[in-house]
Amino acid sequence: MADFEVVLIDNKGGEATRGLENGYAGLTITRIVNASNRGFAAAANQGLRAGEGAFAALLNDDTKPAPGWLDALLRAAEPPDVGACASLMVFDAAPGTVQSAGISVDRAAIAWDRLRGHPVIAAQAPAEVFGASGGAALYRRAMLDQIGMLDERFVSYLEDVDLAWRAQRTHWRCVYAPAAVVRHVTSATAGEGSRFKSRMLGRNKVWLAAKNSRWRDLPIVAGYDLAAVFYALVARRDPGPMLGRFDAIAGLPAALRARAGAGARARGLSPLVAPWHVPRRMG
């Protein structure tokens, strides 16, 4: 397929993409350069706003889409109630292993990459999923016009889950397209398992629950959150999740004000598991 436009967001003052157009002869690229790193959510929204098509695809800079990736997503998005499509993301260093086959979320507001760590052969069936990983996702512009784009206060991490949750509450479906294959380095910017990433995840998890969880589920969220912080401190000696929860306090009033429609149960929430089974389920 050739009927598409490419919008490239450079979050490093032009350093990251200088001369990149020379490697893509015949392809018109709109290049937007930010003087400083605005974070993933703000940069992704720049790209979404700059595009003009009925659909918009996000693709991280640490990904390598296989031929036919965009076609496969567009085919999966043909039903008019499909607002988003998830790719089959595999580990770049282990392409036979799934990194993400869509996003799953439970009542404790715990989000994880569906089928992470499973062999690719186990992820060949199309399916309806809770949401799409923003690293390689397709969104219907009509859905974004209705529910809004990524929440830029999150900066990075879980902003795609927040978008998926809002979509579920407004009855937009998300489908997983196994033919849309993307190799993913994972956390090439922040570093997989870094203290920075764990702190950001800890902060954004609080805002995610505050914006989207039902009031009756918030005690469950709090209980699992305490277990997660304790596990990180004791088992991993990582204070990031605890510090992130403290960071979240300043932005909590704004998150609570954004609870439009949060009293409604979102479709597709996964069942709870015992706290000690959460790490295994997350792969």
Buried (B, 14 or more C-beta within 10 A) or exposed (E): EEEEEBBBBBBBEEEBBEEEBEEEEEEEEEBBBBEEBBBBBBBBBBBBEBBEEEBBBBBBBBBBBBEEBBBBBBEBBEEEEBBBBBBBBBBBEEBEBBBBBBBBBBBBBBBBBBBBBEEBEEBEEEBEBBBBBBBBBBBBBEBBEEBBBBBBBBBBBBBBBBBBBBBBBBEBBBBBBBBBBBBBBBBEBBEEEBBBBBBBBBBBBBBBBBBBBBEEBBEBBEEBBEBBBEBBBEEEEBBBBBBBBEBBEEBEEEBEEBBEEBEEEBBBBBEBBEBEEBEEBEB
